[in-house]
Each structure stands twice: as structure tokens, then as C-alpha cells.
Amino acid sequence: MAQYAWLLVALPLLGAAILLIGGRRTDRWGHLLGSAMVIAAFGYGLALFFSVVGLDPEQRVREVSLFSWIPVEALKVDFGLRLDPLSVTFVLLITGVGSLIHIYSIGYMSHDDNRRKFFAYLNLFVGAMLVLVLGNSFVTLYLGWEGVGLASYLLISFWQYKPAAAEAAKKAFLMNRVGDIGLAVAIFLMFANLGTTQYTEVFERAGELSGGVVLAIALMLLLGACGKSGQFPLQAWLPDAMEGPTPVSALIHAATMVTAGVYLIARANPIYDLTPDGRLVVTIIGALTLLIGCVIGCAYDDFKKVLAYSTVSQIGYMILAVGLGPFGYALGIMHLLTHGFFKAGLFLGAGSVMHGMNDEGNIRRMGGLAKKMPITFVTWGLGYLALIGFPFLSGFYSKDAIIEAAFGQEGWRGWVFGGAAVFGAALTAFYMTRLMLLVFFGEKRWEKLKSADGRDYHPHESPKSMTIPMIILAFGSVFAGFLLSNGDLLAGWLAPSLGELQEAEHGVLPHSVVPILTVALSALGALVAWVIFGRKSVRVPVERPAAAWPVRAARADLYTNALNDWLVVKPSLLLTRAFLVLDNKGVDGVVTGTATVLGGGSSVLRRTQTGFVRSYALSMLGGSVLVIAAMLVVRFA
């Protein structure tokens, strides 16, 4: 079974190649082929999982070498696959949720003339992500890393006739390049100090590295993770990526791109185990980002952008967890998996609402949609409850476990990281309840309004190709957390890849208190949202009233875009202008000046060439007289 694991990557990439090369000839069935390729990869992934799950833990890690990829002097990289519990788990998430998103896209993109191309890009995205998680070296991971970046650019800008979509794709591409530089530097450091980039050799010999080099590698890997997973200070691209079609948002935010950073840190756990300072920085970034995402999510009126900042926040929880090292590697992956179910369901539900509302995305123009779209309401509602940590749903088991592990740290770390995590849970309940109330309950504000193209709103339930994937994801939102946490099932399965999950013995709060505190604060956040938004109607026509400074700051993304503009964009533009002046006045000036001098000198000399013999004879006589005079002066001086 393992020797054919390359099929996992080959199937979606083959689908992308057929649809792109085949062109318009594949329009009629391209969406079916694209979906079938990912479903087939999921089927093979399931078979591979069942062939591994029954093995002893030490037998669950296997390497499959395919061919020699880069045999250059000392740099020898084999293109191979690493099949272990961590990579197989990600395979199931990527292809499983990816299959549902492909099926959903059949209905969602049914009226788009370029649907075939859209499915080609989706296949490319899935194939690149599978290369990323299945590669057996950091160089192979980097290949998938860049492939995901390319595919995300193509998908975010799919409706490139919209200026906002084109700008969002460019922003995502450029900000991810910053993180990619960090990952590349980390790989360079590994090769320079160990002479290899293969996982097995790097992890076995990581102890040979000095503390400074290990810390540098850990920080550069973190920079790469911040780029792909939308963590501070590189989180600004992620909400703008909502300009792409909704299935793209679901795929990026739930199953593929944003999970890559969490995977990278978890995969490199032997390196992070050697540097407590590196883990501390990871934890700080995660805690800070989860709060940033929550605060901004409270202020936005755009349906998908609220969910986007929710993703920024939830990935922050995962980064916080893996930053806790052996206390949180498995917890971060568990929340990643449960989040994959309920966040994909939430995005697909948002797409369903917008599909029935003439592509309207402003939640203040909605209201009372629960009766108009009952399936969407129920499935979205279950995802909402899972996200806010409602007892015994998926988020309750995974997110609360991270909060408990954060409070389990000793001293100030327990208070700071645990406090940030539990405060984030309260804010999450607030902004998600606000979203639920404004979209599905209250006054039907859309009855008094018209859409951007002047049409009346006629909200309706989506077709089965869209609702069936939402129903399946809703089941995952309800049951996945219980199944994964039951008897530490997931932690035991991942132990060969991540090590044994450790439980803090002495924390700042007892373990029994943390779940009660978390549920109580989440309930308080939901109650505050109901008091503010559930008891009064939103004005129609919809106009945003004047707001206090904190609300304005949240609506301005806490000025993080302005910060990036001042720290990166403006200095880069000034530097570019300086180099332009240097090039024009300096380099070009020297070249042009030399040419001018030579040209002018040649013009002067050219005038001495008259073509008359008497002129040349006179010149020779004059020269002879000057030479003789000089000799006489030297002789009698």
C-alpha cells in the first residue's frame, strides 16, 4: 500500500493538468473530473490510514523514496514521502474536507463560465498541499509550500475583473513571500550546519547544533508559519483573501493553507524541544494573534471577513498550543482537525446565505433568514456552537483543552497565556453570537432594501450539491471532538510523530476550574451580544453610526495594515526611489558621461583631420621642432 502513496499527490495534480491543458474541451465535465480526483485521493488516504492504524507505534513511520531530485555536490535531496501518523492525519483532512468543498463548488460555481478552470486550480491547491505534508525533507516541504502560494494566488484572484480580488491576491502573494524567506533561511541554516535537509537526519542530529543556531532556525520557521497561517505580524492578507469565491475561503481557512504553519511547527518538534526560548516566542505570537483576531472580528459587518478573523484567532490558539511543546503539540493538531470541520461548515454556510441573497455579504442587510434557509441555519448553527465551545461539541473538547494546558504553565506564563486564551473564548462567543443574530434572527431587513444591482432579495435554500456537504460537516462539528479526545485517542495515534502528550502537574488554576470558567465567560460573551444586538432592530437603510475609538480601531484592523505600511511598504518605496535616483544619476550618469566625454573628444580630434598633405607636413614640422627644443632644454639645463 505504501509504495503507491505517490498516487495521493498524482491524482489531484493529474486532474489539474488535464483541465488546464484540455481547455474548453473539458468544460462540460471538468468539474466532475476535478471532484472525482480528490475523492479518489481521499479513498486511497482512508485505505492507507487503515493499513497503518493497526501497526505498533514504532512501525507507523515509513519513508518512501521516489527518485533522486537534487544531486548537486554536497546537496543531495531525494524526492520522497514520509508516511507517519501526522502526515496521514493531514492527508485525511485535506482530501476529506477538500472533497466536500469540491462537491459544494459544483453547485456554487454552476453559473460561472470558467468553472472548469476553477476546479483545475482547486486540484492544484490540494495537490500542492499534499506535497507539503507528505514530503520527507524540508526542501520537499518548501516545494509544496510555494505550490500552495501559487494556487492561492490563482484562486483568490479568480474573479480578477474585480479590482478588490486582484489586490487581495497580490497582497497575499507578497506577504507570504516574507514568510517564505524565513523558511528558506531556516533550510539554509540546516544545510550549512548539518549538511542535510532530510527530516530523519535533521531530527536525529539536531542536538549537534549550538543553542544560537537552534534558536535562529526555530524563529525562521516561525516566520514562515506566520506568513502561511496568517499570524501576527503577517495576518493582514488573510481577511482580504475573502474576495475569492466562497469555496476558496473554506478550502484556505479550514483544510489547507492556513494549517500549513501549524503543521510546520509540529513537524519540527525535535528542533523546538531544544529551544525553550523559541517555544516561548511561538506561544507569545499565538496568544497575541488570537486576541487580535477576536477583537477585530467583533467590529466587522462583512459576513466572510468576520469568519476570516475568526480563523486568524483560532489558528492563534493552535500556534499557542504547539508553542507549549510536549504539553500542546497534539492539542494543537486536535483543534486543527475539529476546526477543519466547523470552520469549513461555517464558510460553506456563509456561501449558501450569500448565494440566496444575490451575493450580498453585509450582515446588516440580512436578518430573519432562519425560516427561509432552514438547512443552512441548522448546519451553520451547529458550527457556531462548536466554535464558541458549547459543551460537548467539537470546539469544547479541543479549544478548552488548549486553554487548560495554557493555565497549566507555571508562574506568569500560566496567567498570561491562560488569561489570553479564556478572554479570547469570551470574545469569540460575542462576535459569533452577533453574527448569528444579525443573519438568522430579528427583523427581515432585506425586505426594505435592494441588492447592489438593483434587484429585490429573494432568499432561498441552496441546492443539494451545496447542502449535503454542509450536513456532513455539521456532523463533524458535533462529534469529531468527542471521538478524537476519547481516551486520548488522537494523542496516542500521533505519539510516534509528536512524542507523548504531557500534562502539567502544577498550574496557576486547578484543572477542574478551567472548563467551568471558560464556559461561564463564553456564556457571558453570548449574553452581551444578545443584549446589544438581539433586543433591538438594526436601522434601515443601513448606515454605520459614529463609533467610539476602540470600535473604530477594530474596524481599521487595529491599525496593523497601517503598521505594515509604515514599517515595510513606505521604507521599501523610499528605498526603491533612492535606488532609482542612484541608477539614473549615478550608474547611468557615469556610463552616459563617459560616452559624452569620448564623443566630445572624438569630435575635437576629428577637426584636425583635414585631408590636406600640407597640413600634415606642417604638423610633423611643428612636432619635430617641439621635440628638438625639449631635448636641448634637457641637455643644457
FENCORHU-V726171 format. One record per residue. N is the residue number from 1. RES is the residue in one small letter. SS is DSSP state (a for helix, b for strand, c for the rest). PHI is phi in whole degrees, 0 to 359 (* if undefined). OMEGA is omega in whole degrees, 0 to 359 (* if undefined). Layout:
# FENCORHU-V726171
n/res/ss/phi/omega
N/RES/SS/PHI/OMEGA
N/RES/SS/PHI/OMEGA
This chain:
# FENCORHU-V726171
n/res/ss/phi/omega
1/m/c/*/185
2/a/a/294/184
3/q/a/294/179
4/y/a/255/182
5/a/c/296/178
6/w/a/299/177
7/l/a/298/179
8/l/a/303/179
9/v/a/277/187
10/a/a/293/185
11/l/a/298/180
12/p/a/294/178
13/l/a/293/175
14/l/a/296/177
15/g/a/300/178
16/a/a/297/181
17/a/a/296/181
18/i/a/298/184
19/l/a/289/180
20/l/a/281/181
21/i/a/284/181
22/g/a/293/176
23/g/a/65/185
24/r/a/298/179
25/r/a/295/181
26/t/a/258/185
27/d/c/301/188
28/r/c/289/184
29/w/c/232/183
30/g/a/299/180
31/h/a/295/179
32/l/a/289/178
33/l/a/296/180
34/g/a/301/178
35/s/a/293/182
36/a/a/297/181
37/m/a/296/180
38/v/a/287/176
39/i/a/298/178
40/a/a/296/177
41/a/a/297/177
42/f/a/295/178
43/g/a/299/178
44/y/a/293/178
45/g/a/298/176
46/l/a/297/179
47/a/a/299/179
48/l/a/296/179
49/f/a/299/182
50/f/a/292/177
51/s/a/283/182
52/v/a/260/191
53/v/a/298/182
54/g/c/275/182
55/l/c/279/173
56/d/c/295/183
57/p/a/308/182
58/e/a/288/180
59/q/a/261/184
60/r/c/275/179
61/v/c/251/181
62/r/b/225/178
63/e/b/251/178
64/v/b/240/180
65/s/b/272/184
66/l/b/261/179
67/f/b/195/176
68/s/b/283/189
69/w/b/261/183
70/i/b/233/176
71/p/b/264/184
72/v/b/240/179
73/e/c/50/183
74/a/c/283/180
75/l/b/275/180
76/k/b/235/181
77/v/b/241/174
78/d/b/268/175
79/f/b/277/182
80/g/b/215/182
81/l/b/242/176
82/r/b/249/180
83/l/b/258/178
84/d/c/217/183
85/p/a/305/182
86/l/a/293/182
87/s/a/292/179
88/v/a/294/177
89/t/a/299/179
90/f/a/292/176
91/v/a/301/180
92/l/a/295/179
93/l/a/295/184
94/i/a/296/183
95/t/a/282/180
96/g/a/292/178
97/v/a/294/178
98/g/a/299/177
99/s/a/298/180
100/l/a/296/179
101/i/a/292/176
102/h/a/297/180
103/i/a/297/178
104/y/a/301/183
105/s/a/294/179
106/i/a/302/178
107/g/a/280/185
108/y/a/295/183
109/m/c/260/188
110/s/c/298/183
111/h/c/260/181
112/d/c/270/182
113/d/c/294/182
114/n/c/253/183
115/r/a/300/180
116/r/a/301/179
117/k/a/294/178
118/f/a/300/180
119/f/a/291/175
120/a/a/298/179
121/y/a/294/176
122/l/a/299/178
123/n/a/298/178
124/l/a/299/179
125/f/a/300/181
126/v/a/297/179
127/g/a/299/179
128/a/a/295/179
129/m/a/294/177
130/l/a/292/174
131/v/a/299/182
132/l/a/300/186
133/v/a/274/183
134/l/a/264/182
135/g/b/302/182
136/n/c/257/177
137/s/b/210/179
138/f/a/291/177
139/v/a/289/177
140/t/a/296/175
141/l/a/303/181
142/y/a/295/176
143/l/a/299/177
144/g/a/296/179
145/w/a/302/180
146/e/a/287/177
147/g/a/297/176
148/v/a/296/178
149/g/a/297/178
150/l/a/296/182
151/a/a/297/179
152/s/a/296/177
153/y/a/299/181
154/l/a/295/184
155/l/a/279/179
156/i/a/297/181
157/s/c/266/185
158/f/c/301/174
159/w/c/267/188
160/q/c/290/175
161/y/c/292/175
162/k/c/271/181
163/p/a/306/181
164/a/a/295/179
165/a/a/292/179
166/a/a/297/179
167/e/a/294/180
168/a/a/296/179
169/a/a/295/178
170/k/a/297/180
171/k/a/296/178
172/a/a/298/182
173/f/a/296/184
174/l/a/289/181
175/m/a/292/177
176/n/a/290/177
177/r/a/296/177
178/v/a/297/178
179/g/a/295/181
180/d/a/297/177
181/i/a/298/178
182/g/a/300/179
183/l/a/297/180
184/a/a/298/179
185/v/a/297/178
186/a/a/300/179
187/i/a/295/177
188/f/a/300/180
189/l/a/296/178
190/m/a/299/183
191/f/a/292/182
192/a/a/295/185
193/n/a/261/182
194/l/a/242/180
195/g/c/74/181
196/t/c/204/174
197/t/c/234/180
198/q/b/291/182
199/y/a/307/186
200/t/a/302/183
201/e/a/288/180
202/v/a/297/183
203/f/a/289/179
204/e/a/291/186
205/r/a/254/182
206/a/a/300/179
207/g/a/296/179
208/e/a/284/183
209/l/c/283/176
210/s/c/288/182
211/g/a/300/180
212/g/a/294/180
213/v/a/292/178
214/v/a/299/179
215/l/a/297/179
216/a/a/297/178
217/i/a/298/181
218/a/a/299/181
219/l/a/290/178
220/m/a/291/174
221/l/a/297/178
222/l/a/297/178
223/l/a/299/176
224/g/a/298/180
225/a/a/295/179
226/c/a/298/179
227/g/a/294/184
228/k/a/288/185
229/s/a/263/175
230/g/c/63/179
231/q/c/256/181
232/f/c/305/8
233/p/c/261/185
234/l/c/249/184
235/q/c/271/191
236/a/a/293/182
237/w/a/285/191
238/l/a/294/178
239/p/a/295/180
240/d/a/294/179
241/a/a/295/178
242/m/a/293/179
243/e/a/291/176
244/g/c/283/177
245/p/c/303/184
246/t/a/304/177
247/p/a/302/176
248/v/a/295/178
249/s/a/301/180
250/a/a/296/182
251/l/a/292/180
252/i/a/293/190
253/h/a/274/187
254/a/a/249/193
255/a/a/236/188
256/t/c/232/199
257/m/a/305/186
258/v/a/288/177
259/t/a/277/185
260/a/a/296/180
261/g/a/294/177
262/v/a/296/178
263/y/a/300/183
264/l/a/300/181
265/i/a/292/178
266/a/a/295/179
267/r/a/297/182
268/a/c/272/184
269/n/a/303/177
270/p/a/297/177
271/i/a/285/181
272/y/a/291/177
273/d/c/296/182
274/l/c/271/185
275/t/c/225/177
276/p/a/303/179
277/d/a/295/177
278/g/a/297/178
279/r/a/296/179
280/l/a/297/179
281/v/a/296/177
282/v/a/302/182
283/t/a/295/179
284/i/a/298/179
285/i/a/299/179
286/g/a/298/181
287/a/a/296/180
288/l/a/295/183
289/t/a/292/181
290/l/a/296/178
291/l/a/287/178
292/i/a/301/180
293/g/a/299/181
294/c/a/294/183
295/v/a/298/181
296/i/a/292/180
297/g/a/299/181
298/c/c/288/190
299/a/c/251/186
300/y/c/280/176
301/d/c/253/178
302/d/b/279/186
303/f/a/307/186
304/k/a/287/180
305/k/a/289/173
306/v/a/299/178
307/l/a/294/179
308/a/a/295/178
309/y/a/291/171
310/s/a/298/177
311/t/a/296/176
312/v/a/307/181
313/s/a/293/183
314/q/a/292/173
315/i/a/295/174
316/g/a/302/175
317/y/a/300/181
318/m/a/294/178
319/i/a/296/175
320/l/a/303/182
321/a/a/295/182
322/v/a/291/175
323/g/a/290/177
324/l/c/283/176
325/g/a/70/183
326/p/a/301/178
327/f/a/280/188
328/g/c/214/181
329/y/a/307/183
330/a/a/292/180
331/l/a/292/177
332/g/a/298/179
333/i/a/291/179
334/m/a/296/179
335/h/a/293/176
336/l/a/299/181
337/l/a/289/179
338/t/a/296/177
339/h/a/299/178
340/g/a/301/179
341/f/a/286/189
342/f/a/284/179
343/k/a/285/174
344/a/a/299/178
345/g/a/297/179
346/l/a/293/179
347/f/a/292/178
348/l/a/295/176
349/g/a/295/177
350/a/a/298/177
351/g/a/296/178
352/s/a/296/178
353/v/a/297/181
354/m/a/294/177
355/h/a/298/180
356/g/a/275/183
357/m/c/242/177
358/n/c/57/179
359/d/c/65/176
360/e/c/287/181
361/g/c/243/182
362/n/b/276/184
363/i/a/292/178
364/r/a/284/177
365/r/a/258/183
366/m/c/251/179
367/g/c/106/175
368/g/c/63/184
369/l/c/272/183
370/a/c/301/181
371/k/c/281/180
372/k/c/284/184
373/m/c/227/188
374/p/a/295/181
375/i/a/293/178
376/t/a/299/180
377/f/a/298/183
378/v/a/293/182
379/t/a/294/178
380/w/a/294/180
381/g/a/298/178
382/l/a/293/175
383/g/a/296/177
384/y/a/300/180
385/l/a/296/178
386/a/a/295/182
387/l/a/293/182
388/i/c/279/176
389/g/c/82/177
390/f/c/300/185
391/p/c/309/173
392/f/c/74/167
393/l/c/262/192
394/s/a/303/182
395/g/a/296/179
396/f/a/299/182
397/y/a/283/187
398/s/a/273/182
399/k/a/290/180
400/d/a/295/177
401/a/a/294/177
402/i/a/292/178
403/i/a/299/179
404/e/a/296/179
405/a/a/294/178
406/a/a/294/176
407/f/a/292/180
408/g/c/284/178
409/q/c/284/184
410/e/c/276/172
411/g/c/66/185
412/w/a/296/181
413/r/a/296/179
414/g/a/297/180
415/w/a/292/184
416/v/a/291/184
417/f/a/287/176
418/g/a/294/179
419/g/a/297/178
420/a/a/298/183
421/a/a/293/183
422/v/a/285/175
423/f/a/294/176
424/g/a/299/178
425/a/a/296/178
426/a/a/294/178
427/l/a/295/178
428/t/a/300/178
429/a/a/298/180
430/f/a/294/187
431/y/a/288/178
432/m/a/287/176
433/t/a/293/174
434/r/a/304/180
435/l/a/297/180
436/m/a/300/183
437/l/a/294/184
438/l/a/288/182
439/v/a/269/192
440/f/a/256/183
441/f/c/237/175
442/g/c/78/184
443/e/c/292/176
444/k/c/279/186
445/r/a/294/182
446/w/a/294/180
447/e/a/294/183
448/k/a/259/186
449/l/c/235/172
450/k/b/235/180
451/s/c/286/184
452/a/c/300/180
453/d/c/268/175
454/g/c/87/182
455/r/c/273/171
456/d/b/287/177
457/y/c/277/175
458/h/c/226/183
459/p/c/300/182
460/h/c/209/180
461/e/c/289/182
462/s/c/281/179
463/p/c/292/185
464/k/a/297/180
465/s/a/298/177
466/m/a/262/185
467/t/a/283/181
468/i/a/297/175
469/p/a/301/179
470/m/a/294/179
471/i/a/294/180
472/i/a/297/179
473/l/a/294/178
474/a/a/296/176
475/f/a/299/177
476/g/a/297/178
477/s/a/298/182
478/v/a/274/193
479/f/a/255/188
480/a/a/300/182
481/g/a/298/179
482/f/a/296/182
483/l/a/294/183
484/l/a/285/183
485/s/a/268/184
486/n/a/299/181
487/g/a/64/182
488/d/a/53/184
489/l/a/301/183
490/l/a/293/180
491/a/a/300/177
492/g/a/293/179
493/w/a/295/183
494/l/a/275/185
495/a/a/307/179
496/p/a/299/181
497/s/a/263/188
498/l/a/246/186
499/g/c/84/181
500/e/c/290/176
501/l/c/287/179
502/q/c/260/179
503/e/c/245/181
504/a/c/295/182
505/e/c/275/183
506/h/c/232/178
507/g/c/237/182
508/v/c/280/176
509/l/c/226/177
510/p/c/297/182
511/h/a/300/183
512/s/a/288/183
513/v/a/276/189
514/v/a/300/180
515/p/a/300/180
516/i/a/295/179
517/l/a/298/182
518/t/a/295/180
519/v/a/297/181
520/a/a/296/180
521/l/a/291/176
522/s/a/296/177
523/a/a/296/178
524/l/a/295/178
525/g/a/299/178
526/a/a/295/180
527/l/a/295/178
528/v/a/298/178
529/a/a/298/179
530/w/a/294/180
531/v/a/297/184
532/i/a/280/189
533/f/a/247/184
534/g/a/269/185
535/r/c/257/179
536/k/c/218/182
537/s/c/273/177
538/v/c/272/184
539/r/c/298/174
540/v/c/230/5
541/p/c/292/187
542/v/c/283/175
543/e/c/225/182
544/r/c/282/182
545/p/c/288/177
546/a/c/300/186
547/a/c/235/177
548/a/c/289/185
549/w/a/303/180
550/p/a/302/179
551/v/a/291/178
552/r/a/298/179
553/a/a/295/179
554/a/a/295/179
555/r/a/292/176
556/a/c/264/178
557/d/a/60/182
558/l/a/54/176
559/y/a/61/178
560/t/a/290/175
561/n/a/295/178
562/a/a/295/178
563/l/a/298/178
564/n/a/297/180
565/d/a/296/181
566/w/a/285/185
567/l/a/275/187
568/v/a/240/189
569/v/a/293/183
570/k/a/297/176
571/p/a/301/179
572/s/a/294/179
573/l/a/295/178
574/l/a/297/179
575/l/a/296/178
576/t/a/297/179
577/r/a/297/179
578/a/a/297/178
579/f/a/295/179
580/l/a/294/177
581/v/a/296/179
582/l/a/300/181
583/d/a/291/183
584/n/a/288/185
585/k/a/271/183
586/g/a/268/183
587/v/a/298/179
588/d/a/296/179
589/g/a/296/179
590/v/a/296/181
591/v/a/297/181
592/t/a/294/180
593/g/a/296/178
594/t/a/299/179
595/a/a/297/180
596/t/a/294/179
597/v/a/298/180
598/l/a/295/178
599/g/a/295/178
600/g/a/295/178
601/g/a/298/180
602/s/a/293/178
603/s/a/294/179
604/v/a/294/181
605/l/a/294/181
606/r/a/297/180
607/r/c/291/179
608/t/c/281/181
609/q/c/265/185
610/t/c/271/183
611/g/c/91/179
612/f/c/264/181
613/v/a/296/182
614/r/a/296/178
615/s/a/292/180
616/y/a/294/179
617/a/a/297/178
618/l/a/297/178
619/s/a/296/179
620/m/a/296/179
621/l/a/297/179
622/g/a/299/179
623/g/a/296/180
624/s/a/296/179
625/v/a/299/180
626/l/a/296/180
627/v/a/295/180
628/i/a/298/179
629/a/a/300/179
630/a/a/296/180
631/m/a/296/179
632/l/a/294/179
633/v/a/298/180
634/v/a/294/184
635/r/a/294/186
636/f/a/258/180
637/a/c/288/*
